[in-house]
Amino acid sequence: MGRTSKVVTSGLLVCALAAVSVPVGLQVIPAFFPLDPGSVVVLPAAQQAPTSLGEISGVSPLAATAPIPDPGALSAGLKKALMFDGEGTFSMYVTDALTGETLFSQDGEKARTPASNLKLLTAGAVLKTLGPSTQFSTQAIAGSKANEIVLLAGGDSLLTAGASRADSTMGHAGLATLAQQTAKTLATAGVTGPATLSIDDTLFTGPALNPKWGDGDVEVGEIAPIFPMALYAGRYIPGVLSGPRPQDSAVAVAEAFAQALEDAGVKTTGAITRGKAPPPADGAGTNQPGAVLGTVKSASVTEQVRYMLEESDNYVAEVLGRMTAAKLGKEASNSGAVAAVRQVVQELGLEMTGISITDNSGLAAGNLISSQQLVQMLSLMLADPAAEIGQALPGLPIAGLTGSLAHRFVSAPSLDGAGLVRAKTGSLNLVTSLSGYVVNSQGRILVFSMMANGLTGGPIPARSVVDRAASVLASS
């Protein structure tokens, strides 16, 4: 392992324990209660099932002297867990986080298709390049024509149609708030009459669709054409993970903004067009071309990266990759984003031999990386959770509790991993993957990556195999 895989700070250890210390709710059989509602016993608050995760305080760091699992015994358990009676091959690599010692490898050095586990590389590159606290601005700009408003895209794919919400990643910036700012600015300047609306989405270049994305994936809504602004991560409705998507997210944003302007008292007229916003105005007059009429800012890059990992959001991953390319002075296209991510993770210390990257979400054909290299990427993050790339770690789903792992590890034989495994999921038609870390029964943090390829029966039957293997780590 690399030099940065040798140290795990106590801060991570506290977070790891806090993440898994979740109360278990009571399950009461209704038949045991009397039928008369007035005679039903009301449980005290302390005995009622929790409705949310509680805050944990006073948790001590894990002891560095906790015993490392015996590699021989661990290997026997993992080989048994990885047995699969269907078509497909499994690779796995496991290390001890503190020492970097390799504890298990089954084809761990062989490059395979990672699916969404590739987002771990995207997350590291985005945080390192853009900075954890960076926010993206969406602006209304005075156009070069009279009463023209230009909607300037700045890279926020998590806009919503309503008011801005400071406590939310999705909708941190809302178009209703932008419209209200714009209406106020125009009224102060004495601007009257209907306005025309145009879009400046020239921040991104190149094809909006990656040719290596399968037509079927686009049709079912796994991804959509990528633009530098979008509502609901490129969806019509927030939280709907599949189904039709806008084929022009910038226009979808502009249409919602036009409605918000109407609601704010600014009438719009004519068709929405595309153009270039005038350069920033030098003077203070709001009638000048280039004057800023309103600005809303996205959630921080840290919050967006964590959202991307927890929800495994392809659209957000691709937008963040292009924003990384733009920051580095590269073309903000798919090819520029891929080159940018490769450059940054290599500079971070990731061994790039054998790695092929064709997009930044893991959806495209041709992505290849080994389990060992994914473990190395995680180890770079774990080396200092307070550092820029370490800010990604809280975005990893918790087994049985959050994100794309919320409904996994909830029954035997993987139940031992519930609350203890924290990992990025991945799934394609022939692929399932899981990469993350686990606090085992002895208090060691183990870093792992598993990938199954060639699953002719689909990824769902194989998920139980990788979940079972992760649970072996938890109980080791």
MARMAR-694413 format. One record per residue (C-alpha): x, y, z; residue number from 0; residue in one letter. Coordinates in nm, 4 decimals, padded with zeros to 6 digits. Example, Ala and Ser with C-alpha at 12.3 -4.5 7.8 and 13.67 -1.06 7.14 Angstrom:
MARMAR-694413
<<01.2300,-00.4500,00.7800>,0,A>;
<<01.3670,-00.1060,00.7140>,1,S>;
This chain:
MARMAR-694413
<<00.0000,00.0000,00.0000>,0,M>;
<<00.1058,00.3628,-00.0484>,1,G>;
<<00.2445,00.5874,00.2194>,2,R>;
<<-00.0896,00.7512,00.2875>,3,T>;
<<-00.2564,00.4207,00.3737>,4,S>;
<<-00.0634,00.3856,00.6972>,5,K>;
<<-00.2499,00.6240,00.9249>,6,V>;
<<-00.6115,00.6523,01.0312>,7,V>;
<<-00.6844,00.9366,01.2662>,8,T>;
<<-00.8920,00.9096,01.5784>,9,S>;
<<-01.1468,01.1414,01.4198>,10,G>;
<<-01.2372,00.8722,01.1669>,11,L>;
<<-01.2558,00.6132,01.4403>,12,L>;
<<-01.5010,00.8252,01.6346>,13,V>;
<<-01.7118,00.8706,01.3216>,14,C>;
<<-01.6999,00.4983,01.2504>,15,A>;
<<-01.8324,00.4093,01.5935>,16,L>;
<<-02.0903,00.6866,01.5840>,17,A>;
<<-02.2181,00.5620,01.2507>,18,A>;
<<-02.2853,00.2139,01.3821>,19,V>;
<<-02.4216,00.2944,01.7292>,20,S>;
<<-02.7900,00.3026,01.6367>,21,V>;
<<-03.0658,00.1976,01.8786>,22,P>;
<<-03.2807,-00.0961,01.7851>,23,V>;
<<-03.6535,-00.0208,01.7790>,24,G>;
<<-03.9088,-00.2345,01.9583>,25,L>;
<<-04.1290,-00.4596,01.7496>,26,Q>;
<<-04.4656,-00.5268,01.9154>,27,V>;
<<-04.7146,-00.7851,01.7905>,28,I>;
<<-05.0551,-00.6132,01.7505>,29,P>;
<<-05.2465,-00.9284,01.8561>,30,A>;
<<-05.1137,-00.8898,02.2099>,31,F>;
<<-05.3024,-00.5635,02.2592>,32,F>;
<<-05.6699,-00.5396,02.3598>,33,P>;
<<-05.9150,-00.4326,02.0921>,34,L>;
<<-06.0480,-00.1410,02.2963>,35,D>;
<<-05.8363,00.1628,02.1902>,36,P>;
<<-05.9017,00.3270,02.5232>,37,G>;
<<-05.7323,00.0424,02.7053>,38,S>;
<<-05.4183,00.0310,02.4896>,39,V>;
<<-05.1052,00.0948,02.6942>,40,V>;
<<-04.9042,00.3886,02.5625>,41,V>;
<<-04.5314,00.3187,02.5704>,42,L>;
<<-04.3090,00.5745,02.7392>,43,P>;
<<-04.1042,00.7825,02.4949>,44,A>;
<<-03.7844,00.6037,02.5975>,45,A>;
<<-03.9306,00.2685,02.4861>,46,Q>;
<<-04.0733,00.3796,02.1545>,47,Q>;
<<-03.9019,00.2889,01.8276>,48,A>;
<<-03.6675,00.5637,01.7030>,49,P>;
<<-03.7693,00.7606,01.3967>,50,T>;
<<-03.4231,00.8996,01.3166>,51,S>;
<<-03.0571,00.8410,01.3884>,52,L>;
<<-02.9488,00.9848,01.7210>,53,G>;
<<-02.6458,01.1961,01.7982>,54,E>;
<<-02.3671,01.0041,01.9684>,55,I>;
<<-02.1385,01.1737,02.2184>,56,S>;
<<-01.8514,01.0599,02.4360>,57,G>;
<<-01.7361,00.7793,02.2038>,58,V>;
<<-01.3710,00.6921,02.2557>,59,S>;
<<-01.1383,00.6272,01.9615>,60,P>;
<<-01.0822,00.2650,01.8636>,61,L>;
<<-00.7670,00.1183,02.0099>,62,A>;
<<-00.4724,00.0857,01.7725>,63,A>;
<<-00.3747,-00.2241,01.9713>,64,T>;
<<-00.6869,-00.4156,01.8702>,65,A>;
<<-00.5794,-00.7469,01.7131>,66,P>;
<<-00.5565,-00.7745,01.3364>,67,I>;
<<-00.7638,-01.0641,01.1967>,68,P>;
<<-00.5687,-01.3786,01.1229>,69,D>;
<<-00.5254,-01.3810,00.7436>,70,P>;
<<-00.5634,-01.7577,00.7225>,71,G>;
<<-00.8903,-01.7740,00.9134>,72,A>;
<<-01.0216,-01.4651,00.7341>,73,L>;
<<-00.9353,-01.6120,00.3939>,74,S>;
<<-01.1219,-01.9320,00.4720>,75,A>;
<<-01.4333,-01.7405,00.5714>,76,G>;
<<-01.4204,-01.5085,00.2716>,77,L>;
<<-01.3615,-01.7849,00.0172>,78,K>;
<<-01.6658,-01.9666,00.1509>,79,K>;
<<-01.8737,-01.6480,00.1435>,80,A>;
<<-01.7717,-01.5731,-00.2160>,81,L>;
<<-01.8941,-01.9081,-00.3474>,82,M>;
<<-02.1592,-01.8468,-00.6130>,83,F>;
<<-02.3634,-02.1045,-00.8028>,84,D>;
<<-02.4395,-01.8733,-01.0934>,85,G>;
<<-02.2338,-01.7419,-01.3851>,86,E>;
<<-01.9800,-01.4758,-01.2941>,87,G>;
<<-01.6390,-01.4108,-01.1421>,88,T>;
<<-01.5628,-01.2341,-00.8131>,89,F>;
<<-01.2572,-01.0363,-00.7119>,90,S>;
<<-01.1877,-00.9051,-00.3619>,91,M>;
<<-00.9088,-00.7225,-00.1843>,92,Y>;
<<-00.8888,-00.6460,00.1908>,93,V>;
<<-00.6353,-00.4512,00.3950>,94,T>;
<<-00.6010,-00.3332,00.7522>,95,D>;
<<-00.6548,00.0437,00.7454>,96,A>;
<<-00.3990,00.1326,01.0093>,97,L>;
<<-00.1041,-00.0720,00.8851>,98,T>;
<<-00.1887,-00.1241,00.5185>,99,G>;
<<-00.1279,-00.4979,00.5601>,100,E>;
<<-00.2968,-00.7092,00.2932>,101,T>;
<<-00.5289,-00.9578,00.4639>,102,L>;
<<-00.6984,-01.1171,00.1630>,103,F>;
<<-00.6877,-01.1110,-00.2137>,104,S>;
<<-00.8876,-01.3065,-00.4671>,105,Q>;
<<-00.7903,-01.1751,-00.8095>,106,D>;
<<-00.7555,-00.8408,-00.6306>,107,G>;
<<-00.4981,-00.7124,-00.8788>,108,E>;
<<-00.7120,-00.7914,-01.1843>,109,K>;
<<-00.8844,-00.4956,-01.3526>,110,A>;
<<-01.2598,-00.5347,-01.3732>,111,R>;
<<-01.5657,-00.3230,-01.4516>,112,T>;
<<-01.6395,-00.1247,-01.1337>,113,P>;
<<-01.9842,00.0229,-01.2133>,114,A>;
<<-02.0571,00.3097,-00.9709>,115,S>;
<<-01.7561,00.2288,-00.7540>,116,N>;
<<-01.5739,00.4489,-01.0057>,117,L>;
<<-01.7442,00.7437,-00.8330>,118,K>;
<<-01.4855,00.7057,-00.5544>,119,L>;
<<-01.2215,00.8382,-00.7947>,120,L>;
<<-01.4527,01.1175,-00.9075>,121,T>;
<<-01.5209,01.2132,-00.5456>,122,A>;
<<-01.1518,01.2387,-00.4602>,123,G>;
<<-01.0651,01.4411,-00.7698>,124,A>;
<<-01.3605,01.6791,-00.7269>,125,V>;
<<-01.2877,01.7541,-00.3603>,126,L>;
<<-00.9148,01.7999,-00.4187>,127,K>;
<<-00.9588,02.0283,-00.7195>,128,T>;
<<-01.2663,02.2344,-00.6394>,129,L>;
<<-01.2294,02.2475,-00.2616>,130,G>;
<<-01.4839,02.1231,-00.0057>,131,P>;
<<-01.6510,02.4595,00.0597>,132,S>;
<<-01.6884,02.5751,-00.3020>,133,T>;
<<-02.0401,02.6623,-00.4211>,134,Q>;
<<-02.1699,02.7070,-00.7749>,135,F>;
<<-02.3684,03.0182,-00.8693>,136,S>;
<<-02.6736,03.0391,-01.0938>,137,T>;
<<-02.7310,03.3994,-01.1972>,138,Q>;
<<-02.9808,03.6214,-01.3741>,139,A>;
<<-02.7885,03.8727,-01.5846>,140,I>;
<<-02.9092,04.1814,-01.7719>,141,A>;
<<-02.8805,04.0999,-02.1421>,142,G>;
<<-02.7498,04.3136,-02.4227>,143,S>;
<<-03.1043,04.3859,-02.5440>,144,K>;
<<-03.3618,04.5930,-02.3603>,145,A>;
<<-03.5531,04.3975,-02.0972>,146,N>;
<<-03.3536,04.0806,-02.1710>,147,E>;
<<-03.2723,03.8450,-01.8838>,148,I>;
<<-02.9960,03.5907,-01.9357>,149,V>;
<<-02.9980,03.2841,-01.7105>,150,L>;
<<-02.6300,03.2033,-01.6585>,151,L>;
<<-02.5532,02.8395,-01.5742>,152,A>;
<<-02.2757,02.7829,-01.3227>,153,G>;
<<-02.2692,02.4078,-01.2626>,154,G>;
<<-02.5547,02.3515,-01.0160>,155,D>;
<<-02.7396,02.0311,-01.1059>,156,S>;
<<-02.9408,02.0287,-00.7826>,157,L>;
<<-03.1617,02.3326,-00.8417>,158,L>;
<<-03.5287,02.3198,-00.7473>,159,T>;
<<-03.8243,02.5264,-00.8639>,160,A>;
<<-03.9145,02.6553,-00.5166>,161,G>;
<<-03.7436,02.8796,-00.2663>,162,A>;
<<-03.3817,02.8205,-00.1658>,163,S>;
<<-03.3370,02.5934,00.1369>,164,R>;
<<-03.0172,02.6466,00.3329>,165,A>;
<<-03.0487,02.3125,00.5130>,166,D>;
<<-03.0799,02.1006,00.1986>,167,S>;
<<-02.8370,01.9762,-00.0649>,168,T>;
<<-03.1111,01.9319,-00.3238>,169,M>;
<<-03.2620,02.2777,-00.3583>,170,G>;
<<-03.0007,02.4706,-00.1636>,171,H>;
<<-03.0503,02.7078,-00.4544>,172,A>;
<<-03.4114,02.7618,-00.5610>,173,G>;
<<-03.5416,02.9347,-00.8720>,174,L>;
<<-03.8241,03.1054,-00.6841>,175,A>;
<<-03.5651,03.2869,-00.4734>,176,T>;
<<-03.3678,03.3832,-00.7845>,177,L>;
<<-03.6849,03.5144,-00.9487>,178,A>;
<<-03.7762,03.7204,-00.6432>,179,Q>;
<<-03.4290,03.8761,-00.6353>,180,Q>;
<<-03.4522,03.9534,-01.0060>,181,T>;
<<-03.7974,04.1079,-00.9745>,182,A>;
<<-03.6829,04.3293,-00.6884>,183,K>;
<<-03.3741,04.4455,-00.8781>,184,T>;
<<-03.5750,04.5276,-01.1901>,185,L>;
<<-03.8387,04.7142,-00.9902>,186,A>;
<<-03.5711,04.9192,-00.8137>,187,T>;
<<-03.4248,05.0110,-01.1533>,188,A>;
<<-03.7678,05.1135,-01.2818>,189,G>;
<<-03.7672,04.8484,-01.5515>,190,V>;
<<-04.1186,04.7903,-01.6821>,191,T>;
<<-04.2689,04.5855,-01.9561>,192,G>;
<<-04.2355,04.2141,-02.0346>,193,P>;
<<-03.8910,04.0572,-02.0398>,194,A>;
<<-03.7375,03.8080,-02.2783>,195,T>;
<<-03.5423,03.5148,-02.1375>,196,L>;
<<-03.2324,03.3491,-02.2763>,197,S>;
<<-02.9873,03.0836,-02.1537>,198,I>;
<<-02.6097,03.0924,-02.1337>,199,D>;
<<-02.5031,02.7319,-02.0804>,200,D>;
<<-02.1729,02.7611,-02.2634>,201,T>;
<<-01.9748,02.6485,-01.9568>,202,L>;
<<-01.9857,02.2884,-02.0833>,203,F>;
<<-01.8711,02.1841,-02.4293>,204,T>;
<<-01.8719,01.8695,-02.6390>,205,G>;
<<-02.1505,01.6118,-02.6744>,206,P>;
<<-02.4063,01.6179,-02.3936>,207,A>;
<<-02.4348,01.2389,-02.4158>,208,L>;
<<-02.1333,01.0111,-02.3800>,209,N>;
<<-02.1333,00.7717,-02.6782>,210,P>;
<<-02.0208,00.4932,-02.4444>,211,K>;
<<-02.3448,00.5105,-02.2482>,212,W>;
<<-02.5817,00.2394,-02.3631>,213,G>;
<<-02.8974,00.3515,-02.5424>,214,D>;
<<-03.0987,00.1377,-02.3043>,215,G>;
<<-02.9495,00.3126,-01.9988>,216,D>;
<<-03.0434,00.6497,-02.1448>,217,V>;
<<-03.3938,00.5320,-02.2339>,218,E>;
<<-03.4726,00.4044,-01.8837>,219,V>;
<<-03.3365,00.7185,-01.7205>,220,G>;
<<-03.0070,00.6011,-01.5725>,221,E>;
<<-02.8546,00.9148,-01.7241>,222,I>;
<<-02.9531,01.2095,-01.9428>,223,A>;
<<-02.7723,01.4693,-02.1560>,224,P>;
<<-02.5386,01.6688,-01.9307>,225,I>;
<<-02.5813,02.0454,-01.8938>,226,F>;
<<-02.4228,02.2961,-01.6506>,227,P>;
<<-02.7535,02.3509,-01.4720>,228,M>;
<<-03.0379,02.1151,-01.3981>,229,A>;
<<-03.3417,02.0674,-01.1799>,230,L>;
<<-03.3450,01.7748,-00.9368>,231,Y>;
<<-03.0206,01.6206,-01.0676>,232,A>;
<<-03.1535,01.6093,-01.4218>,233,G>;
<<-03.4992,01.4766,-01.3368>,234,R>;
<<-03.8572,01.5945,-01.3627>,235,Y>;
<<-03.9343,01.5027,-01.0034>,236,I>;
<<-03.6887,01.4768,-00.7112>,237,P>;
<<-03.6272,01.1297,-00.5742>,238,G>;
<<-03.7535,00.9424,-00.8809>,239,V>;
<<-03.4531,00.7287,-00.9709>,240,L>;
<<-03.5687,00.5966,-01.3090>,241,S>;
<<-03.8023,00.6862,-01.5907>,242,G>;
<<-03.8062,00.9700,-01.8435>,243,P>;
<<-03.5733,01.2663,-01.7893>,244,R>;
<<-03.5480,01.6085,-01.9515>,245,P>;
<<-03.3403,01.5829,-02.2659>,246,Q>;
<<-03.2393,01.9491,-02.2268>,247,D>;
<<-03.1986,02.0260,-01.8582>,248,S>;
<<-03.0946,02.3867,-01.9230>,249,A>;
<<-03.4223,02.4564,-02.1005>,250,V>;
<<-03.6120,02.2802,-01.8214>,251,A>;
<<-03.4468,02.5158,-01.5711>,252,V>;
<<-03.5275,02.8197,-01.7863>,253,A>;
<<-03.8914,02.7186,-01.8204>,254,E>;
<<-03.9226,02.6816,-01.4430>,255,A>;
<<-03.7472,03.0160,-01.3965>,256,F>;
<<-03.9876,03.1838,-01.6399>,257,A>;
<<-04.2790,03.0571,-01.4330>,258,Q>;
<<-04.1106,03.1764,-01.1144>,259,A>;
<<-04.0601,03.5214,-01.2706>,260,L>;
<<-04.4299,03.5350,-01.3603>,261,E>;
<<-04.5156,03.4421,-01.0006>,262,D>;
<<-04.2838,03.7203,-00.8813>,263,A>;
<<-04.4582,03.9756,-01.1026>,264,G>;
<<-04.2219,03.9821,-01.4009>,265,V>;
<<-04.3994,03.8897,-01.7223>,266,K>;
<<-04.1997,03.7106,-01.9890>,267,T>;
<<-04.2620,03.7049,-02.3603>,268,T>;
<<-04.1356,03.5187,-02.6641>,269,G>;
<<-03.9437,03.1941,-02.6933>,270,A>;
<<-03.6537,03.1034,-02.4665>,271,I>;
<<-03.3344,03.1345,-02.6690>,272,T>;
<<-02.9679,03.0544,-02.6189>,273,R>;
<<-02.6893,03.3085,-02.6196>,274,G>;
<<-02.3855,03.4411,-02.4385>,275,K>;
<<-02.4284,03.6607,-02.1318>,276,A>;
<<-02.2629,04.0034,-02.1642>,277,P>;
<<-01.9392,04.0486,-01.9676>,278,P>;
<<-01.9808,04.1780,-01.6107>,279,P>;
<<-02.0926,04.5411,-01.5989>,280,A>;
<<-01.8375,04.7911,-01.4694>,281,D>;
<<-02.0868,05.0446,-01.3376>,282,G>;
<<-02.3527,05.0169,-01.0698>,283,A>;
<<-02.6554,05.0605,-01.2950>,284,G>;
<<-02.8819,04.7573,-01.3114>,285,T>;
<<-02.9927,04.8545,-01.6623>,286,N>;
<<-02.6430,04.7953,-01.7961>,287,Q>;
<<-02.5794,04.4799,-01.9969>,288,P>;
<<-02.3930,04.2340,-01.7750>,289,G>;
<<-02.5400,04.3641,-01.4488>,290,A>;
<<-02.6235,04.0900,-01.1991>,291,V>;
<<-02.9969,04.0853,-01.1275>,292,L>;
<<-02.9933,03.7925,-00.8880>,293,G>;
<<-02.7732,03.5072,-00.7639>,294,T>;
<<-02.8393,03.1778,-00.5859>,295,V>;
<<-02.5647,02.9429,-00.4703>,296,K>;
<<-02.5570,02.5657,-00.4595>,297,S>;
<<-02.4785,02.3418,-00.1668>,298,A>;
<<-02.1058,02.3039,-00.1050>,299,S>;
<<-01.8967,02.0647,-00.3103>,300,V>;
<<-01.8636,01.8461,00.0002>,301,T>;
<<-02.2415,01.8176,00.0319>,302,E>;
<<-02.2806,01.7461,-00.3382>,303,Q>;
<<-02.0105,01.4760,-00.3347>,304,V>;
<<-02.1712,01.3090,-00.0341>,305,R>;
<<-02.5102,01.3205,-00.2057>,306,Y>;
<<-02.3562,01.1693,-00.5194>,307,M>;
<<-02.2047,00.8806,-00.3218>,308,L>;
<<-02.4999,00.8100,-00.0951>,309,E>;
<<-02.7579,00.8168,-00.3745>,310,E>;
<<-02.5169,00.6909,-00.6425>,311,S>;
<<-02.6299,00.9765,-00.8648>,312,D>;
<<-02.4883,00.9502,-01.2163>,313,N>;
<<-02.5935,01.2966,-01.3319>,314,Y>;
<<-02.4318,01.4753,-01.0374>,315,V>;
<<-02.1112,01.2740,-01.0880>,316,A>;
<<-02.0864,01.3783,-01.4514>,317,E>;
<<-02.1531,01.7461,-01.3785>,318,V>;
<<-01.8952,01.7515,-01.0984>,319,L>;
<<-01.6415,01.5866,-01.3276>,320,G>;
<<-01.6888,01.8592,-01.5880>,321,R>;
<<-01.6612,02.1303,-01.3224>,322,M>;
<<-01.3293,01.9754,-01.2194>,323,T>;
<<-01.2073,01.9910,-01.5781>,324,A>;
<<-01.3098,02.3573,-01.6044>,325,A>;
<<-01.1227,02.4398,-01.2835>,326,K>;
<<-00.8067,02.2828,-01.4254>,327,L>;
<<-00.8398,02.4791,-01.7493>,328,G>;
<<-00.9408,02.1757,-01.9508>,329,K>;
<<-01.2374,02.1492,-02.1848>,330,E>;
<<-01.5491,02.0952,-01.9718>,331,A>;
<<-01.6580,01.7958,-02.1757>,332,S>;
<<-01.6673,01.4239,-02.1052>,333,N>;
<<-01.3163,01.3740,-02.2409>,334,S>;
<<-01.1873,01.6740,-02.0475>,335,G>;
<<-01.3524,01.5510,-01.7283>,336,A>;
<<-01.2079,01.2019,-01.7655>,337,V>;
<<-00.8610,01.3451,-01.8225>,338,A>;
<<-00.8997,01.5749,-01.5214>,339,A>;
<<-01.0017,01.2950,-01.2853>,340,V>;
<<-00.7160,01.0739,-01.4041>,341,R>;
<<-00.4676,01.3545,-01.3532>,342,Q>;
<<-00.5819,01.4413,-01.0019>,343,V>;
<<-00.6098,01.0900,-00.8591>,344,V>;
<<-00.2663,01.0076,-00.9978>,345,Q>;
<<-00.1278,01.3181,-00.8251>,346,E>;
<<-00.2971,01.2011,-00.5054>,347,L>;
<<-00.0932,00.8813,-00.5251>,348,G>;
<<-00.3249,00.6281,-00.6899>,349,L>;
<<-00.1390,00.3683,-00.8958>,350,E>;
<<-00.2903,00.4102,-01.2457>,351,M>;
<<-00.1516,00.1027,-01.4223>,352,T>;
<<-00.4376,-00.0861,-01.5858>,353,G>;
<<-00.7020,00.1745,-01.5035>,354,I>;
<<-00.9327,00.2745,-01.7891>,355,S>;
<<-01.1816,00.5588,-01.7381>,356,I>;
<<-01.4467,00.6432,-01.9967>,357,T>;
<<-01.6846,00.8526,-01.7833>,358,D>;
<<-01.7096,00.9772,-01.4243>,359,N>;
<<-02.0174,00.7919,-01.3036>,360,S>;
<<-01.9215,00.4336,-01.3882>,361,G>;
<<-02.2136,00.3873,-01.6268>,362,L>;
<<-02.0165,00.3811,-01.9517>,363,A>;
<<-01.8651,00.0790,-02.1196>,364,A>;
<<-01.4886,00.0433,-02.0950>,365,G>;
<<-01.4222,00.1454,-01.7336>,366,N>;
<<-01.1671,-00.0845,-01.5691>,367,L>;
<<-00.9934,-00.0812,-01.2294>,368,I>;
<<-00.8790,-00.3462,-00.9816>,369,S>;
<<-01.0144,-00.4095,-00.6327>,370,S>;
<<-00.6665,-00.3350,-00.5023>,371,Q>;
<<-00.6715,00.0108,-00.6638>,372,Q>;
<<-01.0162,00.0900,-00.5238>,373,L>;
<<-00.8876,-00.0069,-00.1787>,374,V>;
<<-00.5915,00.2236,-00.2365>,375,Q>;
<<-00.8274,00.5102,-00.3253>,376,M>;
<<-01.0264,00.4516,-00.0076>,377,L>;
<<-00.7054,00.4289,00.1931>,378,S>;
<<-00.5981,00.7684,00.0622>,379,L>;
<<-00.9271,00.9083,00.1943>,380,M>;
<<-00.8997,00.7241,00.5249>,381,L>;
<<-00.5423,00.8410,00.5809>,382,A>;
<<-00.6753,01.1806,00.6903>,383,D>;
<<-01.0553,01.2142,00.7102>,384,P>;
<<-01.0164,01.5851,00.7892>,385,A>;
<<-00.8331,01.6491,00.4622>,386,A>;
<<-01.0084,01.7519,00.1413>,387,E>;
<<-01.0589,01.4053,-00.0063>,388,I>;
<<-01.1482,01.2621,00.3348>,389,G>;
<<-01.4628,01.4748,00.3285>,390,Q>;
<<-01.6136,01.2130,00.0969>,391,A>;
<<-01.6245,00.9408,00.3639>,392,L>;
<<-01.9520,01.0426,00.5357>,393,P>;
<<-02.1203,01.0040,00.1972>,394,G>;
<<-02.0609,00.6290,00.1915>,395,L>;
<<-02.3924,00.4495,00.2578>,396,P>;
<<-02.4310,00.2625,00.5879>,397,I>;
<<-02.5398,-00.0998,00.5606>,398,A>;
<<-02.9076,-00.1398,00.6392>,399,G>;
<<-02.9550,00.2284,00.7151>,400,L>;
<<-02.8795,00.4867,00.4474>,401,T>;
<<-02.8625,00.5564,00.0758>,402,G>;
<<-02.8180,00.2703,-00.1674>,403,S>;
<<-02.7499,00.0285,00.1228>,404,L>;
<<-03.0657,00.1158,00.3155>,405,A>;
<<-03.2426,-00.2064,00.2143>,406,H>;
<<-02.9441,-00.4405,00.2188>,407,R>;
<<-02.7847,-00.6250,00.5133>,408,F>;
<<-03.1289,-00.6499,00.6747>,409,V>;
<<-03.1532,-01.0294,00.7053>,410,S>;
<<-02.9324,-01.3352,00.7496>,411,A>;
<<-02.6690,-01.4234,00.6418>,412,P>;
<<-02.5517,-01.0614,00.5975>,413,S>;
<<-02.7196,-00.9175,00.9065>,414,L>;
<<-02.3870,-00.9101,01.0947>,415,D>;
<<-02.2770,-00.6303,00.8662>,416,G>;
<<-02.5737,-00.4024,00.9366>,417,A>;
<<-02.4593,-00.0686,01.0731>,418,G>;
<<-02.0941,-00.1757,01.0539>,419,L>;
<<-02.0269,-00.1771,00.6800>,420,V>;
<<-01.9934,00.1614,00.5103>,421,R>;
<<-01.9449,00.1282,00.1366>,422,A>;
<<-02.0132,00.2495,-00.2167>,423,K>;
<<-02.2422,00.0286,-00.4192>,424,T>;
<<-02.2289,-00.0381,-00.7919>,425,G>;
<<-02.4594,-00.2131,-01.0353>,426,S>;
<<-02.4791,-00.2730,-01.4105>,427,L>;
<<-02.6540,-00.5444,-01.6089>,428,N>;
<<-02.3618,-00.7859,-01.5650>,429,L>;
<<-02.1862,-00.6234,-01.2694>,430,V>;
<<-02.2205,-00.5719,-00.8959>,431,T>;
<<-01.9594,-00.4083,-00.6746>,432,S>;
<<-01.9100,-00.2904,-00.3183>,433,L>;
<<-01.6102,-00.0949,-00.1869>,434,S>;
<<-01.5680,00.0634,00.1534>,435,G>;
<<-01.4612,-00.0085,00.5092>,436,Y>;
<<-01.5923,-00.1896,00.8144>,437,V>;
<<-01.5253,-00.1807,01.1883>,438,V>;
<<-01.4845,-00.5479,01.2786>,439,N>;
<<-01.5692,-00.7240,01.6034>,440,S>;
<<-01.2226,-00.6533,01.7441>,441,Q>;
<<-01.2355,-00.2819,01.6677>,442,G>;
<<-01.0099,-00.2812,01.3590>,443,R>;
<<-01.1017,-00.0836,01.0492>,444,I>;
<<-01.0724,-00.3064,00.7443>,445,L>;
<<-01.0766,-00.1594,00.3930>,446,V>;
<<-01.2222,-00.3741,00.1154>,447,F>;
<<-01.3368,-00.3822,-00.2448>,448,S>;
<<-01.5379,-00.6487,-00.4236>,449,M>;
<<-01.6374,-00.6660,-00.7881>,450,M>;
<<-01.8370,-00.9340,-00.9658>,451,A>;
<<-01.8363,-00.9312,-01.3453>,452,N>;
<<-01.9975,-01.1497,-01.6103>,453,G>;
<<-02.3191,-01.1970,-01.4150>,454,L>;
<<-02.5359,-01.3424,-01.6882>,455,T>;
<<-02.8175,-01.3827,-01.4381>,456,G>;
<<-02.8031,-01.0133,-01.3537>,457,G>;
<<-02.6547,-00.8342,-01.0532>,458,P>;
<<-02.9294,-00.8967,-00.7941>,459,I>;
<<-02.8495,-01.2635,-00.7093>,460,P>;
<<-02.4810,-01.1740,-00.6660>,461,A>;
<<-02.5490,-00.8906,-00.4217>,462,R>;
<<-02.6136,-01.1402,-00.1463>,463,S>;
<<-02.2664,-01.2827,-00.2076>,464,V>;
<<-02.0830,-00.9527,-00.1665>,465,V>;
<<-02.3010,-00.8584,00.1314>,466,D>;
<<-02.2247,-01.1917,00.2935>,467,R>;
<<-01.8513,-01.1437,00.2395>,468,A>;
<<-01.8627,-00.7936,00.3879>,469,A>;
<<-02.0429,-00.9353,00.6901>,470,S>;
<<-01.7631,-01.1897,00.7343>,471,V>;
<<-01.5286,-00.8917,00.7694>,472,L>;
<<-01.7587,-00.7312,01.0253>,473,A>;
<<-01.7615,-01.0407,01.2444>,474,S>;
<<-01.3898,-01.1205,01.2072>,475,S>;
